[in-house]
Amino acid sequence: MTKMFITDLDGTLFNDEKRINPLDLQSLKRLGDMGIIRVFATGRSLYSFQQAVEKNGFYNFCEDMPVDYLICSTGACIIKCNADNGSNNCKIIKKHSLTSEDVSRIATYFDTLKLDYMIHRPVPDSHYCLYKQQSQSLSLDFKLRIEIYKDFIKPINYLGAVRDFGESTEVLTIVPYEDGHKTADMIELALSEFSVVRATSPLNEQFLWIEIFNKSVSKSQAVSWLAKELDVKQQEVVAVGNDYNDLDMLKWAGHSFVVRNAPQMLKDKFTSRDKLMEVASNNDCGVSEAINSLGIKI
């Protein structure tokens, strides 16, 4: 029996235009009518998620989106939606941050590799950030991100700026996709005391994002904690995803689905023993197909 349904956003619930298909919205509403807990698990920050909500025509995700809990920043924050019986009052129920010392350690290592990086403040202010450009050629993706956060971002322009910044949600670097996994493997080895998460860029698929979080941050850890809090067993959890930052969540859930547009390298991570099914792409209502395959008629 399904008690919790989790979907990733970019590349999964969102189509290539960053929109939610009306059929998928109807499917999520049907889950709510059946008493099934609906969770969005995204790598987006709260600020970025709120922008996507507005683009999809919703006034306030806490008030009128068909979702009960939001896991954002890959698990660094968990939010209960409709916290007060349907009012537009959301509540952060769990969050994790890097300490100032953690951030300095990560930044120092990135400096040795001459990587461009961004440091984001703790939730809910993670749209405020610092950045450092030091690679020979600034990536298009990095430039786009500076533009997106232009009202909230500042360069690291003095010695001690990183230390003075304080705690952080994450430190992010963006690298070309062709060498990205090799770079991520190297970072994982060097920074093993942290959670190192990789994801295909939602802005430009030619780049890989490598994000460094507190060790307690991942989608699977967030989902596991939430399920325990809500007295939901692992085998009662269904998850849908499409990218590398979904991998641990898909392997943890009792039943998992991957959309057809997921990278083949991701699909290859699963064996025949894993409970994984492939559904339609993000542009063809893969989330609704996953829901239908559970015997839930929309």
C-alpha positions as CSV (number, residue, x, y, z in Angstrom):
1,M,0.0,0.0,0.0
2,T,1.3,3.5,-0.9
3,K,1.3,6.1,1.8
4,M,3.9,8.6,0.5
5,F,4.6,9.7,-3.1
6,I,7.7,11.6,-3.8
7,T,8.6,13.3,-7.1
8,D,11.7,15.3,-8.2
9,L,10.9,18.5,-10.1
10,D,13.4,19.5,-12.9
11,G,13.4,16.9,-15.6
12,T,10.7,14.8,-13.8
13,L,7.6,16.7,-12.8
14,F,8.6,19.8,-14.8
15,N,8.7,19.5,-18.5
16,D,11.5,21.1,-20.6
17,E,9.7,24.4,-20.4
18,K,9.7,24.2,-16.5
19,R,5.9,23.7,-16.5
20,I,3.7,21.1,-14.9
21,N,1.4,19.3,-17.2
22,P,-2.3,19.7,-16.2
23,L,-2.6,15.9,-16.2
24,D,0.2,15.6,-13.6
25,L,-1.4,18.3,-11.5
26,Q,-4.7,16.3,-11.6
27,S,-2.9,13.1,-10.6
28,L,-1.3,14.8,-7.6
29,K,-4.6,16.2,-6.5
30,R,-6.1,12.7,-6.8
31,L,-3.3,11.4,-4.5
32,G,-4.3,14.1,-1.9
33,D,-7.9,13.1,-2.1
34,M,-6.9,9.5,-1.3
35,G,-4.9,10.6,1.7
36,I,-1.5,9.8,0.2
37,I,1.3,12.2,1.4
38,R,2.7,14.1,-1.5
39,V,6.3,15.3,-1.4
40,F,8.4,17.4,-3.8
41,A,12.1,16.6,-3.5
42,T,14.2,19.1,-5.4
43,G,17.7,20.3,-5.7
44,R,16.3,23.8,-6.0
45,S,16.7,26.3,-3.2
46,L,13.5,27.6,-1.6
47,Y,13.8,30.9,-3.6
48,S,14.3,29.0,-6.9
49,F,11.3,26.8,-6.1
50,Q,9.1,29.8,-5.3
51,Q,10.0,31.3,-8.7
52,A,9.0,28.1,-10.4
53,V,5.7,28.1,-8.5
54,E,4.9,31.6,-9.8
55,K,5.8,30.5,-13.4
56,N,3.3,27.7,-13.1
57,G,0.5,30.1,-12.2
58,F,0.3,29.4,-8.5
59,Y,0.0,32.3,-6.0
60,N,1.5,30.5,-3.0
61,F,2.8,26.9,-3.0
62,C,1.7,26.5,0.7
63,E,-1.8,27.5,-0.2
64,D,-2.8,26.1,-3.6
65,M,-0.1,23.6,-4.9
66,P,-1.0,19.9,-4.6
67,V,1.9,19.1,-2.2
68,D,2.1,18.4,1.5
69,Y,5.9,18.6,2.1
70,L,8.8,20.2,0.3
71,I,12.4,18.9,0.4
72,C,14.6,21.6,-1.1
73,S,18.3,22.1,-1.6
74,T,18.7,18.3,-2.0
75,G,17.6,17.7,1.6
76,A,19.2,20.6,3.4
77,C,15.6,21.8,4.3
78,I,12.3,20.1,4.8
79,I,9.1,22.3,4.8
80,K,5.6,21.3,5.9
81,C,3.1,23.0,3.6
82,N,-0.4,24.1,4.8
83,A,1.0,23.9,8.3
84,D,-2.1,25.4,9.9
85,N,-5.0,23.5,8.4
86,G,-5.0,24.9,4.9
87,S,-3.7,28.4,5.7
88,N,-0.9,29.8,3.6
89,N,1.5,29.2,6.4
90,C,4.5,26.9,5.8
91,K,6.9,25.7,8.4
92,I,10.5,24.7,8.2
93,I,10.7,21.5,10.2
94,K,14.3,20.5,9.6
95,K,17.4,22.0,8.1
96,H,21.2,21.5,7.9
97,S,24.1,23.9,7.4
98,L,27.8,23.9,6.9
99,T,29.8,25.6,9.6
100,S,32.0,28.6,8.9
101,E,35.0,26.3,9.3
102,D,33.5,23.8,6.9
103,V,33.0,26.5,4.3
104,S,36.6,27.6,4.7
105,R,37.9,24.1,4.3
106,I,35.9,23.5,1.1
107,A,36.7,26.9,-0.4
108,T,40.5,26.4,0.3
109,Y,40.3,23.0,-1.6
110,F,38.4,24.6,-4.5
111,D,41.0,27.3,-4.6
112,T,43.8,24.7,-5.1
113,L,41.8,23.3,-8.1
114,K,41.2,26.7,-9.5
115,L,37.4,26.0,-9.6
116,D,34.8,28.7,-9.8
117,Y,32.3,28.4,-6.9
118,M,29.4,29.9,-5.1
119,I,28.7,29.9,-1.3
120,H,25.0,30.1,-0.3
121,R,23.6,31.3,3.0
122,P,21.6,29.0,5.2
123,V,17.9,28.3,4.5
124,P,15.6,30.2,4.1
125,D,18.1,32.9,2.8
126,S,20.1,30.6,0.5
127,H,19.6,32.9,-2.5
128,Y,22.1,35.3,-0.9
129,C,25.6,34.1,-1.9
130,L,29.2,34.9,-2.6
131,Y,31.1,33.8,-5.7
132,K,34.7,33.4,-6.8
133,Q,35.8,33.2,-10.4
134,Q,39.3,31.8,-11.0
135,S,39.1,29.4,-13.9
136,Q,40.6,30.4,-17.2
137,S,37.2,30.6,-18.8
138,L,34.0,31.2,-16.9
139,S,31.4,28.7,-17.9
140,L,28.1,29.9,-19.5
141,D,26.2,28.1,-16.7
142,F,28.1,30.0,-14.0
143,K,27.5,33.3,-15.9
144,L,23.7,32.5,-16.1
145,R,23.6,31.8,-12.4
146,I,25.3,35.1,-11.5
147,E,22.7,36.8,-13.6
148,I,19.8,34.9,-11.9
149,Y,21.1,35.9,-8.5
150,K,22.3,39.4,-9.5
151,D,20.3,41.1,-6.7
152,F,21.7,38.8,-4.0
153,I,25.2,37.8,-5.1
154,K,28.6,39.4,-4.3
155,P,32.1,38.5,-5.4
156,I,34.7,37.3,-2.8
157,N,36.7,40.5,-2.9
158,Y,38.8,40.5,0.2
159,L,40.9,38.1,2.3
160,G,38.7,36.7,5.0
161,A,35.4,37.2,3.1
162,V,34.7,33.4,3.2
163,R,35.3,33.2,7.0
164,D,33.2,36.3,7.6
165,F,30.3,34.8,5.6
166,G,29.5,32.4,8.4
167,E,27.4,29.3,8.0
168,S,26.2,28.1,4.6
169,T,23.7,25.8,3.0
170,E,26.2,24.6,0.4
171,V,29.2,25.4,-1.7
172,L,28.6,24.8,-5.4
173,T,31.0,24.5,-8.3
174,I,30.0,24.0,-12.0
175,V,32.2,22.0,-14.4
176,P,31.9,20.8,-18.0
177,Y,29.9,17.6,-18.2
178,E,32.5,15.7,-20.2
179,D,35.0,15.7,-17.3
180,G,32.4,16.4,-14.6
181,H,32.1,12.9,-13.0
182,K,35.9,12.5,-12.9
183,T,36.1,15.9,-11.1
184,A,33.2,14.9,-8.7
185,D,35.0,11.6,-7.9
186,M,38.1,13.5,-7.0
187,I,36.2,15.9,-4.8
188,E,34.3,13.1,-3.0
189,L,37.6,11.5,-2.1
190,A,39.2,14.8,-0.9
191,L,36.1,16.0,1.0
192,S,34.8,12.7,2.3
193,E,33.6,14.3,5.6
194,F,30.9,16.1,3.6
195,S,28.0,15.1,1.4
196,V,29.1,15.6,-2.3
197,V,26.1,15.7,-4.6
198,R,26.2,15.8,-8.4
199,A,23.5,16.8,-10.8
200,T,23.1,17.6,-14.4
201,S,22.6,21.4,-14.7
202,P,19.0,22.4,-15.0
203,L,20.2,25.5,-17.0
204,N,22.4,23.8,-19.6
205,E,22.9,20.0,-19.8
206,Q,26.5,20.5,-21.0
207,F,27.5,21.2,-17.4
208,L,27.5,19.2,-14.1
209,W,26.8,20.8,-10.8
210,I,28.9,19.5,-7.8
211,E,27.4,20.6,-4.5
212,I,29.0,20.2,-1.1
213,F,26.6,20.0,1.9
214,N,26.6,18.9,5.5
215,K,27.1,15.2,5.7
216,S,23.5,14.7,6.8
217,V,22.2,16.2,3.6
218,S,20.8,14.0,0.8
219,K,17.4,13.3,-0.6
220,S,17.3,9.8,0.9
221,Q,18.2,11.0,4.4
222,A,15.5,13.6,4.2
223,V,12.9,11.2,2.9
224,S,13.9,8.6,5.5
225,W,13.6,11.1,8.3
226,L,10.2,12.4,7.1
227,A,8.8,8.9,6.6
228,K,9.8,8.0,10.2
229,E,8.2,11.2,11.6
230,L,5.0,10.4,9.7
231,D,5.0,6.7,10.6
232,V,5.4,5.6,7.0
233,K,7.3,2.4,6.3
234,Q,10.0,2.3,3.7
235,Q,8.0,-0.2,1.5
236,E,5.1,2.3,1.5
237,V,7.1,5.0,-0.2
238,V,7.1,5.6,-3.9
239,A,9.7,7.9,-5.6
240,V,10.1,9.2,-9.1
241,G,13.3,10.9,-10.4
242,N,15.6,11.6,-13.3
243,D,19.1,12.6,-12.3
244,Y,22.1,11.7,-10.2
245,N,21.0,13.6,-7.1
246,D,17.9,11.3,-7.1
247,L,19.9,8.1,-7.1
248,D,20.1,7.5,-3.4
249,M,16.4,8.4,-3.0
250,L,15.4,6.0,-5.8
251,K,17.5,3.2,-4.2
252,W,16.0,3.8,-0.8
253,A,12.3,4.0,-1.7
254,G,10.2,0.8,-1.6
255,H,9.1,1.4,-5.2
256,S,10.9,3.6,-7.7
257,F,10.4,5.0,-11.1
258,V,12.8,6.8,-13.5
259,V,11.6,8.9,-16.3
260,R,12.7,8.0,-19.8
261,N,14.8,11.2,-20.3
262,A,17.1,10.2,-17.4
263,P,20.8,9.8,-18.4
264,Q,21.7,6.2,-19.3
265,M,24.6,6.4,-16.9
266,L,22.0,6.8,-14.1
267,K,19.9,3.9,-15.3
268,D,23.0,1.7,-15.4
269,K,23.5,2.3,-11.6
270,F,20.5,0.0,-11.0
271,T,20.6,-3.8,-11.2
272,S,17.9,-6.3,-12.0
273,R,17.4,-6.7,-8.2
274,D,16.4,-3.1,-7.8
275,K,12.7,-2.2,-7.8
276,L,13.0,0.3,-10.6
277,M,10.6,0.9,-13.5
278,E,11.0,3.2,-16.4
279,V,8.0,5.5,-17.3
280,A,7.4,8.2,-19.9
281,S,9.6,11.3,-20.1
282,N,9.0,14.5,-18.2
283,N,7.4,15.9,-21.4
284,D,4.9,13.0,-21.6
285,C,3.5,12.9,-18.0
286,G,5.9,10.2,-16.6
287,V,4.7,11.1,-13.1
288,S,1.1,10.3,-14.0
289,E,2.2,7.1,-15.6
290,A,4.0,6.1,-12.4
291,I,0.8,6.9,-10.3
292,N,-1.4,4.9,-12.7
293,S,1.0,1.9,-12.5
294,L,0.3,1.7,-8.8
295,G,-3.3,1.0,-9.6
296,I,-4.4,4.6,-8.7
297,K,-6.9,5.7,-11.4
298,I,-7.0,9.4,-12.3
